[in-house]
Amino acid sequence: MIQVPPGQSILAGSRSWPIWFFLFAVMLFAGALLSIWLGKQHSVKAKVIWTAIAFAVPIIGPLSWFALGRERRR
């Protein structure tokens, strides 16, 4: 197994991982909002509901949009 010094790993001993996690969450949320509101198949009511879900449950909401709510490509 490869040993990584604590100061050089994102998860082991580094203090910067919360920043990366926050940036990931913001990018995921922004991508979900763009996908929700630029889609053409869902009604405005469905878009408002998905937006509320994305706001209420920060990581799980956008991931559930990409897994369940997004239009399927044919």
Residue, then its C-alpha position, 0 to 999 in steps of 0.5 A: m500500500i502506498q503511504v502518503p504524508p499527512g500534509q499532502s493528502i486531501l483527506a488525511g490531515s489536510r485542512s483544505w478538504p472542506i473547501w473542495f467539498f463546498l466547491f463540489a456542492v456549489m458546482l453540483f447545485a448550479g449544474a442541477l439548477l441549469s438543467i432543471w430550468l433549461g429543460k423543456q419537458h417538465s412543467v413550471k410546477a415540476k421545476v419549482i418542486w425540483t428546485a425546492i428539493a435541490f435547496a432543501v437537501p443540498i447534495i442529495g437533491p441535485l444528485s436525485w435530479f440527475a438520477l431521476g428527474r432529468e429527461r432521458r436522451r433518446 
